[in-house]
Amino acid sequence: MALDAGHGRHGNNLLTILSGRRVGDGERKVLTLNVLLLGNRQSGRSSVGNALIGGEEFQTGGCISDIAMTTKPQLLRRNFQNYFRRQGAESDLMLRVIDTPPLMPRPQTVHELCPEGVHVLVLVLRADLLQDNTHLKEHVETVFGPDWRRHSLLVLTHADHLKEAGLHPSVYLTQTSDWLRALAEEVEGGVFFLDNSCDWPSVRGRPLRDRLLRLSARNHHRSLMVRTDVTLNF
């Protein structure tokens, strides 16, 4: 599996997102998905990114004097060979995972990294340390429009703390705050609980990648375009 880190543009035309890559005498199909991580400081975005690519490339850790570990956009790519079958043929999955500084990134920044759009929005929150993120939905809709719900998945990190407390995820969702419960019901990708105690990102990453792939397939792998004409006041 090839791992590549970068900040430049890379991707497929919307009409040819499932492209052919020549390997030997044959041609290998490649599905490229742009995944954008969104969340506040210490939400666990980098841990989610590492789980998706199955490595430790995104820098993780806490904040020092309220300064986030991620201070500039970072894009990592990983190709998973023969990840799934489509129309009877083996296909690669190329994930392009974008992590940005906390809160909502500038629309122009997202457009520069993904000029062809974003296929999956991953909203990242901590299950054990919930903060008031009622602004998140408003900001996402401002940047991506009302269709953001069809392309979104909610990931609750540090779910191992729930296990330690003897709290089942389904019970947790019934007892959490109203705004989080409403957000969980709105996103069409559902809720994924990430166990941060696992030392091997590749182990916890496969179920998350499969969830992203299913969500994108439901949207026929169409991307969500960024509204670069809007201004965020925060």
ROPA-692008 format. One record per residue (C-alpha): chain; x, y, z; residue number from 0; residue in one letter. Coordinates in nm, 3 decimals. Last residue first. Example, Ala and Ser with C-alpha at 12.3 -4.5 7.8 and 13.67 -1.06 7.14 Angstrom:
// ROPA-692008
 c       x       y       z   k r
 A   1.367  -0.106   0.714   1 S
 A   1.230  -0.450   0.780   0 A
END
This chain:
// ROPA-692008
 c       x       y       z   k r
 A  -1.544   3.346   1.337 233 F
 A  -1.742   3.522   1.065 232 N
 A  -1.735   3.283   0.772 231 L
 A  -1.762   3.441   0.428 230 T
 A  -1.935   3.268   0.138 229 V
 A  -1.844   3.273  -0.231 228 D
 A  -1.625   2.964  -0.211 227 T
 A  -1.922   2.731  -0.174 226 R
 A  -1.746   2.395  -0.170 225 V
 A  -1.883   2.117  -0.390 224 M
 A  -2.004   1.787  -0.249 223 L
 A  -1.883   1.494  -0.454 222 S
 A  -2.074   1.222  -0.633 221 R
 A  -1.969   0.869  -0.549 220 H
 A  -2.316   0.733  -0.639 219 H
 A  -2.442   0.907  -0.322 218 N
 A  -2.522   0.570  -0.165 217 R
 A  -2.176   0.460  -0.281 216 A
 A  -2.019   0.745  -0.082 215 S
 A  -2.193   0.626   0.235 214 L
 A  -2.089   0.265   0.176 213 R
 A  -1.727   0.366   0.118 212 L
 A  -1.719   0.579   0.431 211 L
 A  -1.854   0.294   0.644 210 R
 A  -1.601   0.053   0.496 209 D
 A  -1.321   0.295   0.579 208 R
 A  -1.444   0.311   0.940 207 L
 A  -1.465  -0.068   0.970 206 P
 A  -1.109  -0.098   0.830 205 R
 A  -0.954   0.172   1.047 204 G
 A  -0.971   0.009   1.390 203 R
 A  -0.721  -0.261   1.299 202 V
 A  -0.505  -0.046   1.069 201 S
 A  -0.473   0.216   1.341 200 P
 A  -0.293  -0.036   1.566 199 W
 A  -0.255   0.071   1.928 198 D
 A  -0.625   0.047   2.013 197 C
 A  -0.707   0.260   2.318 196 S
 A  -0.864   0.528   2.098 195 N
 A  -1.180   0.324   2.036 194 D
 A  -1.376   0.506   1.767 193 L
 A  -1.757   0.509   1.779 192 F
 A  -1.922   0.560   1.439 191 F
 A  -2.253   0.743   1.407 190 V
 A  -2.477   0.749   1.099 189 G
 A  -2.372   0.819   0.742 188 G
 A  -2.699   1.002   0.677 187 E
 A  -2.618   1.277   0.925 186 V
 A  -2.938   1.420   1.071 185 E
 A  -3.010   1.172   1.352 184 E
 A  -2.663   1.206   1.501 183 A
 A  -2.693   1.585   1.482 182 L
 A  -3.022   1.576   1.675 181 A
 A  -2.868   1.357   1.945 180 R
 A  -2.573   1.593   1.964 179 L
 A  -2.797   1.901   1.998 178 W
 A  -3.016   1.736   2.262 177 D
 A  -2.729   1.641   2.489 176 S
 A  -2.647   1.275   2.553 175 T
 A  -2.863   1.020   2.731 174 Q
 A  -3.018   0.840   2.435 173 T
 A  -2.687   0.842   2.246 172 L
 A  -2.504   0.690   2.543 171 Y
 A  -2.753   0.405   2.562 170 V
 A  -2.675   0.308   2.203 169 S
 A  -2.303   0.338   2.273 168 P
 A  -2.321   0.104   2.578 167 H
 A  -2.207   0.258   2.905 166 L
 A  -2.002   0.040   3.141 165 G
 A  -1.785   0.334   3.242 164 A
 A  -1.478   0.164   3.097 163 E
 A  -1.669   0.101   2.777 162 K
 A  -1.764   0.466   2.756 161 L
 A  -1.402   0.562   2.806 160 H
 A  -1.309   0.334   2.515 159 D
 A  -1.526   0.557   2.296 158 A
 A  -1.240   0.806   2.288 157 H
 A  -1.367   0.940   1.953 156 T
 A  -1.724   0.997   1.837 155 L
 A  -1.736   0.995   1.457 154 V
 A  -2.036   1.152   1.281 153 L
 A  -2.065   1.079   0.908 152 L
 A  -2.170   1.330   0.646 151 S
 A  -2.234   1.317   0.271 150 H
 A  -2.615   1.320   0.268 149 R
 A  -2.622   1.575   0.550 148 R
 A  -2.405   1.821   0.354 147 W
 A  -2.682   1.853   0.093 146 D
 A  -2.808   2.173   0.259 145 P
 A  -2.511   2.383   0.140 144 G
 A  -2.141   2.309   0.168 143 F
 A  -1.985   2.614   0.336 142 V
 A  -2.288   2.761   0.512 141 T
 A  -2.426   2.415   0.591 140 E
 A  -2.101   2.318   0.761 139 V
 A  -2.095   2.641   0.963 138 H
 A  -2.451   2.597   1.089 137 E
 A  -2.394   2.233   1.180 136 K
 A  -2.080   2.316   1.377 135 L
 A  -2.228   2.607   1.574 134 H
 A  -2.403   2.374   1.821 133 T
 A  -2.061   2.246   1.920 132 N
 A  -2.098   2.291   2.297 131 D
 A  -1.828   2.066   2.432 130 Q
 A  -1.844   1.694   2.490 129 L
 A  -1.556   1.534   2.673 128 L
 A  -1.597   1.157   2.683 127 D
 A  -1.756   1.103   2.342 126 A
 A  -1.514   1.341   2.174 125 R
 A  -1.637   1.491   1.848 124 L
 A  -1.535   1.448   1.482 123 V
 A  -1.758   1.536   1.188 122 L
 A  -1.635   1.337   0.887 121 V
 A  -1.749   1.493   0.560 120 L
 A  -1.740   1.244   0.271 119 V
 A  -1.711   1.300  -0.104 118 H
 A  -1.550   1.643  -0.106 117 V
 A  -1.522   1.850  -0.424 116 G
 A  -1.326   1.846  -0.752 115 E
 A  -1.108   2.138  -0.642 114 P
 A  -1.016   1.941  -0.330 113 C
 A  -0.708   2.095  -0.167 112 L
 A  -0.760   2.439  -0.321 111 E
 A  -1.135   2.417  -0.263 110 H
 A  -1.085   2.333   0.103 109 V
 A  -0.859   2.634   0.147 108 T
 A  -1.100   2.863  -0.036 107 Q
 A  -1.383   2.752   0.194 106 P
 A  -1.178   2.855   0.499 105 R
 A  -1.163   2.574   0.751 104 P
 A  -1.434   2.533   1.016 103 M
 A  -1.318   2.478   1.371 102 L
 A  -0.974   2.341   1.441 101 P
 A  -0.688   2.348   1.186 100 P
 A  -0.741   2.121   0.884  99 T
 A  -0.712   1.749   0.821  98 D
 A  -0.762   1.625   0.466  97 I
 A  -0.776   1.253   0.386  96 V
 A  -0.731   1.145   0.025  95 R
 A  -0.827   0.778   0.014  94 L
 A  -0.752   0.574  -0.297  93 M
 A  -0.952   0.251  -0.297  92 L
 A  -0.838  -0.006  -0.550  91 D
 A  -1.087  -0.208  -0.749  90 S
 A  -1.123  -0.580  -0.822  89 E
 A  -1.368  -0.649  -1.102  88 A
 A  -1.714  -0.810  -1.096  87 G
 A  -1.905  -0.488  -1.146  86 Q
 A  -1.723  -0.336  -0.849  85 R
 A  -1.522  -0.543  -0.604  84 R
 A  -1.350  -0.397  -0.301  83 F
 A  -1.008  -0.315  -0.157  82 Y
 A  -0.799  -0.464  -0.437  81 N
 A  -0.512  -0.230  -0.347  80 Q
 A  -0.557   0.025  -0.071  79 F
 A  -0.400   0.351  -0.189  78 N
 A  -0.317   0.607   0.074  77 R
 A  -0.314   0.983   0.051  76 R
 A  -0.243   1.242   0.317  75 L
 A  -0.343   1.609   0.311  74 L
 A  -0.251   1.853   0.585  73 Q
 A  -0.397   2.197   0.640  72 P
 A  -0.207   2.415   0.887  71 K
 A  -0.187   2.447   1.267  70 T
 A  -0.275   2.094   1.375  69 T
 A  -0.145   2.041   1.730  68 M
 A  -0.389   2.302   1.858  67 A
 A  -0.277   2.589   2.082  66 I
 A  -0.483   2.614   2.401  65 D
 A  -0.168   2.669   2.610  64 S
 A  -0.035   2.339   2.478  63 I
 A  -0.301   2.126   2.314  62 C
 A  -0.316   1.752   2.324  61 G
 A  -0.164   1.485   2.106  60 G
 A  -0.173   1.348   1.755  59 T
 A   0.029   1.427   1.444  58 Q
 A  -0.117   1.266   1.132  57 F
 A   0.125   1.011   0.992  56 E
 A   0.065   0.724   1.231  55 E
 A  -0.070   0.466   0.990  54 G
 A  -0.381   0.285   0.870  53 G
 A  -0.495   0.561   0.634  52 I
 A  -0.841   0.586   0.790  51 L
 A  -0.724   0.515   1.145  50 A
 A  -0.457   0.783   1.116  49 N
 A  -0.715   1.037   1.002  48 G
 A  -0.946   0.947   1.290  47 V
 A  -0.659   0.992   1.535  46 S
 A  -0.577   1.327   1.374  45 S
 A  -0.938   1.442   1.415  44 R
 A  -0.943   1.347   1.784  43 G
 A  -1.157   1.629   1.923  42 S
 A  -0.857   1.790   2.092  41 Q
 A  -0.939   2.128   1.937  40 R
 A  -1.268   2.137   1.745  39 N
 A  -1.382   1.919   1.458  38 G
 A  -1.393   1.861   1.084  37 L
 A  -1.212   1.593   0.884  36 L
 A  -1.256   1.609   0.506  35 L
 A  -1.249   1.288   0.298  34 V
 A  -1.184   1.295  -0.077  33 N
 A  -1.253   0.954  -0.231  32 L
 A  -1.067   0.808  -0.528  31 T
 A  -1.190   0.480  -0.679  30 L
 A  -0.922   0.299  -0.877  29 V
 A  -0.978   0.031  -1.139  28 K
 A  -0.675  -0.168  -1.243  27 R
 A  -0.592  -0.217  -1.609  26 E
 A  -0.410  -0.516  -1.743  25 G
 A  -0.083  -0.591  -1.920  24 D
 A   0.127  -0.475  -1.628  23 G
 A  -0.080  -0.243  -1.411  22 V
 A  -0.259   0.038  -1.594  21 R
 A  -0.470   0.255  -1.367  20 R
 A  -0.830   0.298  -1.477  19 G
 A  -1.054   0.559  -1.325  18 S
 A  -1.357   0.553  -1.100  17 L
 A  -1.372   0.930  -1.049  16 I
 A  -1.404   0.977  -1.422  15 T
 A  -1.700   1.211  -1.452  14 L
 A  -1.605   1.409  -1.144  13 L
 A  -1.249   1.452  -1.271  12 N
 A  -1.006   1.268  -1.052  11 N
 A  -0.779   1.390  -0.778  10 G
 A  -0.460   1.564  -0.675   9 H
 A  -0.390   1.919  -0.580   8 R
 A  -0.106   1.999  -0.350   7 G
 A  -0.049   1.969   0.025   6 H
 A   0.130   1.640   0.044   5 G
 A   0.174   1.305   0.213   4 A
 A   0.191   0.980   0.020   3 D
 A   0.138   0.627   0.141   2 L
 A   0.139   0.335  -0.100   1 A
 A   0.000   0.000   0.000   0 M
END
